[in-house]
């Protein structure tokens, strides 16, 4: 429908590592882009993410060493820390269940709605739960093993699977944010080089939170682009069956 405009946004979005010091990013642009990020697809609509917008100049400067002195952090006009919050699964599951109840109102829930309430009331606690004795993991592993003996079944058991799931969802939100910033005529640089412990402590996050990535935002410069964009041949990564 708007394929040409989208193609232009895709090509415009580059990881720019040096931003123009004279050009500010309007707060409205940041706000819109963060709100668009909340619309990103995510696993079971659990929305186990947080977006910490660092706007204060002094705080951005304090983040520079936490981002290992990267040029993108030094010259950024804004920073956004994308955070996973697996630890909020109970709260978000209750919220989703409440949305279904609110939608039904006073009428009797449909079979689909009842299944949805069971899903958030029973399946999500089992999927995301942890305990020091590993009982949740044992139950998940057993369900996956026996359930998958004779038919396709989701293979999901321990902490690693949980972390992968919430980080995938958070990364989708981060990409949505970056595309929005590009559509607004500005640039971003997603950074993986940072001290995750110190960043978490700086933001006052609990141990259950994890840093997915930090995105620097500004008006990019030619010096911030480290050369032409190279991609391996499509034939090496795109397969049709």
C-alpha positions as CSV (number, residue, x, y, z in Angstrom):
1,X,0.0,0.0,0.0
2,X,2.8,2.4,0.9
3,X,5.7,0.2,-0.2
4,X,7.8,3.0,-1.7
5,X,7.6,5.1,1.5
6,X,8.5,2.1,3.6
7,X,11.4,1.1,1.3
8,X,12.7,4.7,1.7
9,X,12.5,4.4,5.5
10,X,14.3,1.1,5.5
11,X,17.1,2.5,3.4
12,X,17.3,5.7,5.4
13,X,17.8,3.8,8.7
14,X,21.5,3.3,9.2
15,X,23.5,2.9,12.4
16,X,24.9,6.3,12.7
17,X,27.7,6.7,15.3
18,X,28.2,10.4,15.3
19,X,25.4,12.9,15.7
20,X,25.2,16.6,14.8
21,X,25.7,18.6,18.0
22,X,23.7,21.5,16.7
23,X,20.5,19.7,16.0
24,X,18.1,18.6,18.8
25,X,15.6,15.8,18.5
26,X,12.1,17.2,19.3
27,X,10.6,15.6,22.4
28,X,7.4,14.9,20.4
29,X,9.4,12.8,18.0
30,X,10.7,10.7,20.8
31,X,7.3,10.4,22.5
32,X,5.6,9.3,19.3
33,X,8.3,6.8,18.5
34,X,8.2,5.3,22.0
35,X,4.4,5.0,21.8
36,X,4.8,3.3,18.4
37,X,7.3,0.9,20.0
38,X,4.6,-0.3,22.4
39,X,2.6,-1.5,19.4
40,X,5.3,-3.9,18.3
41,X,4.4,-7.6,18.2
42,X,5.3,-9.5,21.4
43,X,4.9,-13.0,22.8
44,X,1.3,-13.6,24.1
45,X,0.8,-9.8,24.5
46,X,2.7,-10.0,27.8
47,X,4.6,-6.8,27.0
48,X,7.5,-7.8,29.3
49,X,9.5,-4.7,28.4
50,X,10.3,-1.2,29.6
51,X,11.7,1.7,27.6
52,X,13.8,4.1,29.7
53,X,14.2,7.4,27.9
54,X,17.3,9.3,29.0
55,X,16.7,12.9,28.1
56,X,18.6,14.8,30.8
57,X,22.0,16.0,29.5
58,X,23.8,15.3,32.7
59,X,22.5,11.8,32.9
60,X,23.4,11.1,29.2
61,X,26.9,12.1,30.1
62,X,26.9,9.7,33.0
63,X,25.9,7.0,30.6
64,X,28.8,7.6,28.2
65,X,31.3,5.5,30.3
66,X,28.7,2.9,30.9
67,X,28.5,2.6,27.1
68,X,32.3,2.2,27.1
69,X,32.9,5.6,25.7
70,X,31.3,4.9,22.3
71,X,31.0,7.9,19.9
72,X,27.3,7.2,19.5
73,X,26.8,7.7,23.2
74,X,29.1,10.7,23.5
75,X,27.2,12.6,20.7
76,X,23.7,11.3,21.3
77,X,21.0,13.9,21.9
78,X,18.7,11.2,23.5
79,X,19.3,7.6,24.8
80,X,16.7,4.9,25.2
81,X,17.5,1.8,27.3
82,X,15.3,-1.2,26.2
83,X,14.8,-3.5,29.2
84,X,13.2,-6.9,29.5
85,X,11.0,-7.6,32.6
86,X,10.3,-11.3,32.8
87,X,9.9,-10.7,36.5
88,X,6.6,-8.8,35.9
89,X,4.9,-11.8,34.3
90,X,2.4,-12.2,37.1
91,X,1.3,-8.6,36.9
92,X,1.1,-8.6,33.1
93,X,-0.8,-11.9,33.0
94,X,-3.4,-10.5,35.5
95,X,-3.6,-7.4,33.4
96,X,-4.3,-9.4,30.2
97,X,-6.9,-11.5,32.0
98,X,-8.6,-8.4,33.3
99,X,-8.8,-7.0,29.7
100,X,-10.7,-10.1,28.7
101,X,-13.1,-9.7,31.7
102,X,-13.6,-6.0,30.9
103,X,-14.4,-6.9,27.3
104,X,-17.1,-9.5,28.3
105,X,-18.8,-7.1,30.7
106,X,-21.8,-8.7,32.3
107,X,-22.4,-11.3,29.6
108,X,-21.3,-14.9,29.8
109,X,-17.7,-15.3,28.4
110,X,-17.5,-17.1,25.1
111,X,-15.4,-20.4,24.9
112,X,-12.6,-18.4,23.2
113,X,-12.7,-15.8,26.1
114,X,-12.7,-18.6,28.7
115,X,-9.7,-20.2,27.0
116,X,-8.0,-16.8,27.1
117,X,-8.6,-16.4,30.8
118,X,-7.3,-19.9,31.5
119,X,-4.3,-19.1,29.3
120,X,-3.3,-16.1,31.4
121,X,-4.4,-17.6,34.6
122,X,-2.7,-21.0,34.3
123,X,-0.4,-21.3,31.3
124,X,1.5,-18.0,31.7
125,X,2.4,-18.7,35.4
126,X,3.7,-22.1,34.3
127,X,5.6,-20.8,31.3
128,X,7.4,-17.9,33.1
129,X,7.6,-19.3,36.7
130,X,10.9,-20.1,38.4
131,X,11.7,-21.6,41.8
132,X,14.9,-22.5,43.6
133,X,14.2,-26.2,43.4
134,X,13.6,-26.2,39.6
135,X,10.1,-27.7,39.9
136,X,8.7,-25.3,37.2
137,X,11.5,-26.3,34.8
138,X,10.9,-30.0,35.5
139,X,7.2,-29.6,34.8
140,X,7.8,-27.7,31.6
141,X,10.4,-30.2,30.4
142,X,8.1,-33.1,31.1
143,X,5.1,-31.5,29.4
144,X,7.2,-30.7,26.3
145,X,8.8,-34.1,26.2
146,X,5.6,-36.2,26.5
147,X,3.5,-33.7,24.6
148,X,5.9,-33.8,21.7
149,X,6.3,-37.5,21.5
150,X,3.7,-38.0,18.7
151,X,3.0,-34.4,17.5
152,X,4.7,-31.1,17.0
153,X,5.0,-29.3,20.3
154,X,6.6,-26.1,21.6
155,X,10.0,-27.0,23.2
156,X,10.3,-24.7,26.2
157,X,11.8,-25.5,29.5
158,X,14.3,-23.5,31.5
159,X,15.6,-20.0,32.1
160,X,17.4,-19.7,28.8
161,X,14.1,-20.2,26.9
162,X,12.4,-17.6,29.0
163,X,15.2,-15.1,28.4
164,X,15.2,-15.7,24.7
165,X,11.5,-15.1,24.5
166,X,11.4,-11.8,26.3
167,X,14.5,-10.5,24.5
168,X,13.0,-11.3,21.1
169,X,9.9,-9.3,22.0
170,X,11.9,-6.4,23.3
171,X,14.1,-6.4,20.2
172,X,11.0,-6.2,18.0
173,X,10.0,-3.1,20.0
174,X,13.5,-1.6,19.6
175,X,13.3,-2.1,15.8
176,X,9.9,-0.5,15.7
177,X,11.3,2.5,17.6
178,X,14.3,2.8,15.2
179,X,12.1,2.7,12.1
180,X,9.9,5.3,13.6
181,X,12.8,7.6,14.3
182,X,14.0,7.1,10.7
183,X,10.5,8.0,9.5
184,X,10.8,11.2,11.5
185,X,14.0,12.1,9.7
186,X,16.5,11.3,12.5
187,X,19.0,8.6,13.1
188,X,19.8,5.9,15.7
189,X,22.6,3.6,16.7
190,X,21.7,0.4,18.7
191,X,24.5,-0.4,21.1
192,X,25.4,-3.7,22.6
193,X,28.6,-2.5,24.2
194,X,27.7,-1.5,27.7
195,X,28.2,-2.5,31.3
196,X,24.8,-4.2,32.0
197,X,25.3,-4.4,35.7
198,X,26.1,-0.7,36.1
199,X,23.3,0.4,33.7
200,X,20.8,-1.6,35.7
201,X,22.0,-0.1,38.9
202,X,22.0,3.4,37.4
203,X,18.3,3.0,36.5
204,X,17.5,1.4,39.8
205,X,16.2,-1.8,38.2
206,X,15.7,-5.0,40.1
207,X,17.8,-8.2,39.3
208,X,14.9,-9.6,37.4
209,X,15.3,-6.9,34.7
210,X,17.8,-7.3,31.9
211,X,19.2,-4.8,29.4
212,X,18.3,-5.7,25.9
213,X,20.1,-2.8,24.1
214,X,20.7,0.9,24.4
215,X,19.8,3.1,21.4
216,X,21.4,6.5,20.8
217,X,19.3,9.0,18.9
218,X,20.2,12.2,17.0
219,X,20.6,13.8,13.6
220,X,23.3,11.7,12.0
221,X,26.3,13.0,10.2
222,X,28.4,11.7,7.2
223,X,31.2,10.9,9.7
224,X,28.8,8.7,11.6
225,X,28.4,6.3,8.7
226,X,31.3,3.9,8.5
227,X,31.1,3.2,4.8
228,X,28.6,1.7,2.4
229,X,26.1,-0.9,3.6
230,X,27.3,-4.4,2.9
231,X,25.0,-7.4,3.0
232,X,25.7,-11.0,2.0
233,X,24.0,-12.3,-1.1
234,X,20.2,-12.8,-0.8
235,X,20.7,-16.4,-2.0
236,X,22.7,-17.1,1.2
237,X,20.0,-16.0,3.6
238,X,16.6,-16.2,1.7
239,X,15.3,-19.7,1.0
240,X,12.0,-20.5,-0.7
241,X,10.3,-23.8,-0.4
